[in-house]
Amino acid sequence: METISAKIEKDTKEKMRKFSHINWSEVIRESIKNRIEEEELRTRVIDRSKIKEAIKIAATVRKTSKGWNSTEEIRKWRNRVS
């Protein structure tokens, strides 16, 4: 494991001492790890071929069924409740 150092304000360090049961090194490691993951997600390369494939799959799922009308179905269920 590598070592890094960081400067913090005096009042922050004093507050950290009040919570000495907390592993501050672990808190910092997790924070850095989370920030790296956020940045990687934000800057990731978009694979356009995967997007096109997903659009094709969605189009096949979205096809309407013959003989079924969503508007009529909604009205039927609304009338049952009323």
C-alpha positions in Angstrom: 0.0 0.0 0.0 1.2 3.5 -0.9 1.3 6.5 1.5 0.0 9.9 0.7 -0.3 13.0 2.9 -2.8 15.8 2.9 -3.2 19.0 4.8 -6.3 19.8 6.8 -7.4 22.7 8.9 -6.5 22.7 12.6 -10.2 22.7 13.7 -10.9 19.7 11.5 -8.0 17.8 13.0 -9.3 18.6 16.5 -12.8 17.4 15.6 -11.3 14.2 14.2 -9.6 13.6 17.6 -13.0 13.6 19.3 -13.9 10.6 17.1 -10.7 8.6 17.6 -12.6 5.3 17.2 -13.0 6.1 13.5 -10.4 4.8 11.2 -9.7 8.0 9.3 -7.3 6.4 6.9 -10.1 4.1 5.8 -12.5 7.0 5.5 -10.1 8.8 3.2 -9.3 5.6 1.2 -13.0 5.0 0.6 -13.6 8.6 -0.3 -10.8 8.6 -2.9 -12.0 5.3 -4.3 -15.6 6.6 -4.7 -14.4 9.8 -6.4 -12.3 7.8 -8.8 -15.4 5.6 -9.7 -17.5 8.7 -10.2 -14.9 10.2 -12.5 -14.5 7.0 -14.5 -18.3 6.8 -15.0 -18.4 10.4 -16.0 -15.6 10.1 -18.5 -16.3 6.6 -19.8 -16.2 6.0 -23.6 -19.6 5.2 -25.0 -19.8 2.1 -27.2 -22.2 3.2 -29.9 -22.6 -0.4 -31.2 -24.0 -1.5 -27.8 -26.4 1.4 -27.9 -27.6 0.4 -31.3 -28.0 -3.2 -30.2 -30.1 -2.1 -27.2 -32.3 0.0 -29.4 -33.0 -3.0 -31.6 -33.8 -5.2 -28.6 -36.1 -2.5 -27.2 -37.9 -2.2 -30.6 -38.7 -5.9 -30.7 -40.1 -5.9 -27.2 -42.1 -2.8 -27.9 -44.0 -4.2 -30.8 -47.8 -4.1 -30.3 -49.8 -7.2 -30.0 -52.5 -7.7 -32.6 -56.1 -7.3 -31.3 -55.0 -5.5 -28.1 -55.7 -1.8 -27.6 -54.1 -0.2 -24.6 -56.7 2.6 -24.5 -59.6 0.2 -24.4 -57.9 -1.8 -21.7 -57.3 1.2 -19.5 -61.0 2.3 -19.9 -62.2 -1.2 -19.0 -60.2 -1.2 -15.8 -61.3 2.3 -14.9 -64.9 1.4 -15.4 -64.6 -1.7 -13.1 -63.3 0.5 -10.3 -66.0 3.2 -10.7 
